[in-house]
Amino acid sequence: MSKFVNIGFGNVVNTDRIVAVVSPDSAPIKRLVQNARESGRVIDATQGRKTKGVLFTESDSIILSALLPETLAARFGPPGKDAMSREEDEDEE
Protein backbone atom coordinates (compact mmCIF):
# COMPACT_ATOMS: atom_id res chain seq x y z
CA MET A 1 0.00 0.00 0.00
CA SER A 2 1.31 3.43 -0.93
CA LYS A 3 2.35 5.75 1.84
CA PHE A 4 3.00 9.45 1.25
CA VAL A 5 5.47 11.24 3.51
CA ASN A 6 6.17 14.96 3.91
CA ILE A 7 9.71 15.85 2.78
CA GLY A 8 9.43 19.49 3.81
CA PHE A 9 7.37 22.57 3.00
CA GLY A 10 4.24 20.57 2.23
CA ASN A 11 5.92 18.44 -0.44
CA VAL A 12 5.18 14.72 -0.25
CA VAL A 13 6.62 11.61 -1.90
CA ASN A 14 5.45 8.02 -2.33
CA THR A 15 7.69 5.93 -0.06
CA ASP A 16 7.20 2.86 -2.26
CA ARG A 17 9.18 4.58 -5.04
CA ILE A 18 12.16 5.79 -2.96
CA VAL A 19 15.33 3.73 -3.38
CA ALA A 20 17.80 5.74 -1.25
CA VAL A 21 18.09 8.85 0.89
CA VAL A 22 21.61 10.30 1.13
CA SER A 23 23.51 13.41 2.14
CA PRO A 24 24.49 15.76 -0.71
CA ASP A 25 27.97 16.45 0.67
CA SER A 26 30.13 13.91 -1.19
CA ALA A 27 31.57 14.61 -4.63
CA PRO A 28 29.94 11.55 -6.28
CA ILE A 29 26.48 12.61 -5.10
CA LYS A 30 27.11 16.18 -6.28
CA ARG A 31 28.06 14.79 -9.72
CA LEU A 32 24.93 12.61 -9.85
CA VAL A 33 22.72 15.58 -8.96
CA GLN A 34 24.44 17.83 -11.53
CA ASN A 35 24.10 15.21 -14.29
CA ALA A 36 20.44 14.67 -13.41
CA ARG A 37 19.85 18.44 -13.37
CA GLU A 38 21.34 18.75 -16.86
CA SER A 39 19.10 15.96 -18.16
CA GLY A 40 15.97 17.33 -16.45
CA ARG A 41 15.53 14.54 -13.89
CA VAL A 42 15.79 16.70 -10.73
CA ILE A 43 12.80 17.69 -8.64
CA ASP A 44 13.79 20.54 -6.33
CA ALA A 45 11.61 20.49 -3.20
CA THR A 46 13.90 22.75 -1.13
CA GLN A 47 11.88 25.96 -1.66
CA GLY A 48 15.17 27.83 -2.13
CA ARG A 49 16.79 26.47 1.04
CA LYS A 50 20.06 24.56 1.23
CA THR A 51 19.84 20.94 0.04
CA LYS A 52 20.42 18.61 2.99
CA GLY A 53 18.88 15.40 1.66
CA VAL A 54 18.85 13.73 -1.76
CA LEU A 55 16.22 11.11 -2.55
CA PHE A 56 16.72 8.65 -5.41
CA THR A 57 13.62 7.13 -7.00
CA GLU A 58 12.95 3.96 -8.99
CA SER A 59 12.35 6.05 -12.11
CA ASP A 60 15.87 7.59 -11.97
CA SER A 61 14.52 10.93 -10.81
CA ILE A 62 16.34 12.72 -8.00
CA ILE A 63 14.43 14.73 -5.41
CA LEU A 64 16.21 17.42 -3.41
CA SER A 65 14.99 18.13 0.13
CA ALA A 66 15.90 20.70 2.77
CA LEU A 67 15.54 18.02 5.48
CA LEU A 68 18.40 15.89 6.75
CA PRO A 69 18.56 12.25 5.63
CA GLU A 70 18.11 11.13 9.26
CA THR A 71 14.89 13.12 9.53
CA LEU A 72 13.60 11.74 6.24
CA ALA A 73 14.49 8.16 7.21
CA ALA A 74 12.64 8.54 10.51
CA ARG A 75 9.56 9.71 8.61
CA PHE A 76 9.81 6.76 6.20
CA GLY A 77 10.15 4.28 9.07
CA PRO A 78 7.51 1.83 10.27
CA PRO A 79 4.31 3.39 11.64
CA GLY A 80 4.57 4.33 15.30
CA LYS A 81 8.37 4.07 15.36
CA ASP A 82 9.50 7.55 14.39
CA ALA A 83 12.52 9.30 15.89
CA MET A 84 10.53 10.64 18.86
CA SER A 85 9.17 7.24 19.91
CA ARG A 86 12.66 5.69 19.61
CA GLU A 87 14.07 8.37 21.94
CA GLU A 88 11.29 7.65 24.43
CA ASP A 89 12.14 3.91 24.28
CA GLU A 90 15.80 4.67 25.02
CA ASP A 91 14.84 6.83 28.02
CA GLU A 92 12.85 3.96 29.52
CA GLU A 93 15.80 1.55 29.46
C-alpha positions as CSV (number, residue, x, y, z in Angstrom):
1,M,0.0,0.0,0.0
2,S,1.3,3.4,-0.9
3,K,2.4,5.8,1.8
4,F,3.0,9.4,1.2
5,V,5.5,11.2,3.5
6,N,6.2,15.0,3.9
7,I,9.7,15.9,2.8
8,G,9.4,19.5,3.8
9,F,7.4,22.6,3.0
10,G,4.2,20.6,2.2
11,N,5.9,18.4,-0.4
12,V,5.2,14.7,-0.3
13,V,6.6,11.6,-1.9
14,N,5.5,8.0,-2.3
15,T,7.7,5.9,-0.1
16,D,7.2,2.9,-2.3
17,R,9.2,4.6,-5.0
18,I,12.2,5.8,-3.0
19,V,15.3,3.7,-3.4
20,A,17.8,5.7,-1.3
21,V,18.1,8.8,0.9
22,V,21.6,10.3,1.1
23,S,23.5,13.4,2.1
24,P,24.5,15.8,-0.7
25,D,28.0,16.5,0.7
26,S,30.1,13.9,-1.2
27,A,31.6,14.6,-4.6
28,P,29.9,11.5,-6.3
29,I,26.5,12.6,-5.1
30,K,27.1,16.2,-6.3
31,R,28.1,14.8,-9.7
32,L,24.9,12.6,-9.9
33,V,22.7,15.6,-9.0
34,Q,24.4,17.8,-11.5
35,N,24.1,15.2,-14.3
36,A,20.4,14.7,-13.4
37,R,19.8,18.4,-13.4
38,E,21.3,18.7,-16.9
39,S,19.1,16.0,-18.2
40,G,16.0,17.3,-16.4
41,R,15.5,14.5,-13.9
42,V,15.8,16.7,-10.7
43,I,12.8,17.7,-8.6
44,D,13.8,20.5,-6.3
45,A,11.6,20.5,-3.2
46,T,13.9,22.7,-1.1
47,Q,11.9,26.0,-1.7
48,G,15.2,27.8,-2.1
49,R,16.8,26.5,1.0
50,K,20.1,24.6,1.2
51,T,19.8,20.9,0.0
52,K,20.4,18.6,3.0
53,G,18.9,15.4,1.7
54,V,18.9,13.7,-1.8
55,L,16.2,11.1,-2.6
56,F,16.7,8.7,-5.4
57,T,13.6,7.1,-7.0
58,E,12.9,4.0,-9.0
59,S,12.3,6.1,-12.1
60,D,15.9,7.6,-12.0
61,S,14.5,10.9,-10.8
62,I,16.3,12.7,-8.0
63,I,14.4,14.7,-5.4
64,L,16.2,17.4,-3.4
65,S,15.0,18.1,0.1
66,A,15.9,20.7,2.8
67,L,15.5,18.0,5.5
68,L,18.4,15.9,6.7
69,P,18.6,12.2,5.6
70,E,18.1,11.1,9.3
71,T,14.9,13.1,9.5
72,L,13.6,11.7,6.2
73,A,14.5,8.2,7.2
74,A,12.6,8.5,10.5
75,R,9.6,9.7,8.6
76,F,9.8,6.8,6.2
77,G,10.1,4.3,9.1
78,P,7.5,1.8,10.3
79,P,4.3,3.4,11.6
80,G,4.6,4.3,15.3
81,K,8.4,4.1,15.4
82,D,9.5,7.6,14.4
83,A,12.5,9.3,15.9
84,M,10.5,10.6,18.9
85,S,9.2,7.2,19.9
86,R,12.7,5.7,19.6
87,E,14.1,8.4,21.9
88,E,11.3,7.6,24.4
89,D,12.1,3.9,24.3
90,E,15.8,4.7,25.0
91,D,14.8,6.8,28.0
92,E,12.9,4.0,29.5
93,E,15.8,1.6,29.5
